[in-house]
Structures are given as C-alpha cells and as structure tokens.
Amino acid sequence: MSPETEHPLRYALVNELHARPSPRLTAPSTCVFVAFKEPRDAANRDRAVDLAHLVELTNRHGGPRPDPEDSHYQGRLGRHDLKWESHTEFVTYMAMTPGLPIRPFDPSAASIFPEEWQRNAPGKRIAAVMAQIDLLPDDPQEALDRMGAWFATDSVTTVWVLEEAAMIAGDFRIDADGWMRFALFVRPDVSDGRIGRIVHRLVELETYRAMSMLGLGRARSLSRRLNELEPRLSAIVDGMIDDSRPADEVLQELLAVSTELETQAVQHSFRFGATKAYEAIVRDRINALRETRLSGRQMLTEFMRRRYQPAMRTVNSAEERLRTMIERANRAGELLRTRVDVERSAQNQLLLERMDRRADLQLRLQHTVEGLSVVAISYYAVGLLSYALYPLAQQIGVDKPYLIAAVTPVAVLTVWWSMRRIKQRLHHTHDRPEAEL
C-alpha cells in the first residue's frame, strides 16, 4: 500500500498498544517498584525534569540512555531489569532482579534506587512496593506458614489468582523501611510472562489505590468548608420570605456564597475526576487477577470493600454535596432575581404613574400659559391697531373707546386662530417621521 492511503496516525496508534509490555519474571525473583508524584499541579509538570532524573539513574548503573521523546523505557542496569513509565500525574520505576534476598524483604534489595537519588526526585514518593516471587511448595500450607511472619494478621489478604495458578499475600501496610510488601508463590508451570502480568497488576493496584485516595484529603477539607457555607446558604434561603429586607441586599449575599461554591468546584473538579478514574482502574486490576478464596482467608475484594470503598464513598459524597449546594444556590438566585424584577416592575409602574400626573399638570399649565399668551398678545395687538386706526376713526367720527371695543374681538380671535395654526403645524412636523417609519 502506498503511504498516501494510510492515515498519518495509524502506525503510531498501533505502536502505542505495544509500547508498554508487561515485564517477564522468573521464580524466584524480587521486584522493587517506586512511583513519584509532584505535590502540586502534577499534570502540568515539566516532563524533561522526570527524564533527567531517569538519566541520572541510568548513568549511575551504566545503563543505556533513554530516548528523550519516549514516555517509557526498558533497559538492563547491572543485575536489574528496569522499566520506567511516565503517566499523567506520576512516574513509575520498576526494577526486577533474579533470586531472593537472604532475609525476606531485606531493604538491600532496593539498592538500585539509592536514598540520595530518591531524595532528589522531582516529586515525592507516592508508592513503594517490594514483591517477592517464589515457587509454590507442594504443600500450600508451607507457604502460608512462611507468610504468617511477614504480614500483619488483622489486615493480611491471601488469595488464589488466575484459577489457582498463583498465591498472593499482602497486608497493605508500610514496613519500617518504607516499603509495602507483597508475596507471590507461583506454580512451576506458570510462564514468565504470566508472572510478570500478575506482579504488574499488583504494583498498579497499589499505585492507583494511593492516587485515588489523594481525593480523600481534599474531600475532608471541602466538607469542612461546606459546613461553614451551608448555614449561610440556609439562612439566606429562609430569609427570602422576609419582605422587610431589600431583595438586592439578599441577592448580594447569595452571590458571595455562590461565588465561593463555584470556586470550590473549580479547585476540586480535577482531583475528584481523577479519583473516579483511578478507582475504576483499581477495580479493574482486582478483577483481572480473578481471585478465589484460599482456606477461608480474607480476599482482596473484601479488604477493599471494608477499608478502601468508604474512602471513595466519602469523596463521592463530598462531590455530590457540593453539586447539590450549587444547585440550591442557583435556584435561590433565580427566585431572588424574580423578586427583584417584580419589585422593579412595581417601582417602574409607580414612576410611570407619577410621570403621567406630571405630564397632565404640565399640559394644564401649558393651556393656562397659552390662554395668558393670547390675552397678552391680544392686548398689545389691540394697542397697536388702535394707534394705527385712530386717525381713520377721527375722520369718520368714531370715538377711541368705540374703536378699541370694535378692534378687541377681532384681535383676540386673530391671535387665537394664529396660535392654533402654529401649534397644529408643530404637531404635524413632529409626527411626520414616525409616519414615514
């Protein structure tokens, strides 16, 4: 096929399926796993710093350098096989070594990750797992007896996985050296690839459990803040029936609470969304192990149901409570805005009524002024006409009082008729643009 017929991302997408294969482990062997996460804004961290930290580790052990463009790495570092992966919020290092330490879970097995190197990590250690893989004895009870000294009795989980191909045990506690321990006993016929997938699911289970429980602390702090805001919101809603308080004032108080709630939603949305995603991965990794009960002992699902799920329910409850309070604030805001609109409509109606009364008074005043204007103009018109017609009146023998009496009605009617015509012309000129529109 010619390159023109292929989608430009086809090969890259297919290669992504095979970019991070599960490790291959033999029994007996030891696996040491660490995950580092930036305390703040880990999703937007500088990935080049993570890669520089990996390069520092490979240089210490004389291993091959990683490709700067890759988000994963596999290489041989002395006796160890190293697997590195960069994720959205964290990076993981997984080192596998053949054989077991002389003392079970001896911290010297983690010497590939020196303390100084871990302290210089760009993030903080969010997970640290040490897993020992050994062959399952002919009598499974012998393995159970050995694990009894390794784990806390009150929290240990011991199960068969993958149709009893292997036995897994762990107590989800951190030992004195900072490691969480898992023991894996496999049957002799289990392949290296299958052992690697089991171990990979175990370390992923612990990593995503830790990442998902980061939301618990945020949920608790959010709950404390909501405990402060909820009485204020309830008081505002209860006070909405009090007509003595201006609606504008109540609305301003509600806007302050709504703004705080929206701020909390923005600050916690990413963490709560990530918590749900990580919780789903935890469940998927447990289901992928296909565990079955071993001699009546506690299973992973039982442990998670009692110890892990309450934390997730707390996160979900805080998120739901925040969403409910935001909805309550929005409904209260709509009611208050309706009340404000009604009050403003009433105020506008009163204002219009006052304007109508003013206009009526102005119209009456205008009519009064017009009448007085007619009288005043007529008075001056009569005076002018009497002066103009007086010589003519003397010739025809009409006295001045009779002349003024005769001229006065004519002057008044003429002035009144002229002002009426002027007023009609003004109204016609004012109304003409509206008629044209």
Secondary structure, DSSP 8 states (H G I E B T S, - for coil): --GGGS-TTHHHHHHHHTSS------SSEEEEEEEEE-SS-GGGS-HHHHHHHHHHHHHHHT-----TT-SEEEEEETTEEEEEEE-SSEEEEEEEEES--SSTT-GGGGTTS-HHHHHT-SSEEEEEEEEEEEE--SSHHHHHHHHHTTS-TTT-EEEEETTTTEEEEEEEEE-TTS-EEEEEEE-TT--HHHHHHHHHHHHHHHHHHHHHTHHHHHHHHHHHHHHHHHHHHHHHHHGGG-TTS-HHHHHHHHHHHHHHHHHHHHHHHHHHHHHHHHHHHHHHHHHHHT-EE-TT---HHHHIIIIIHHHHHHHHHHHHHHHHHHHHHHHHHHHHHHHHHHHHHHHHHHHHHHHHHHHHHHHHHHHHHHHHHHHHHHHHHHHHHHHHHHHHHHHTT--HHHHHHHHHHHHHHHHHHHHHHHHHHHHHHHHHHHHH-
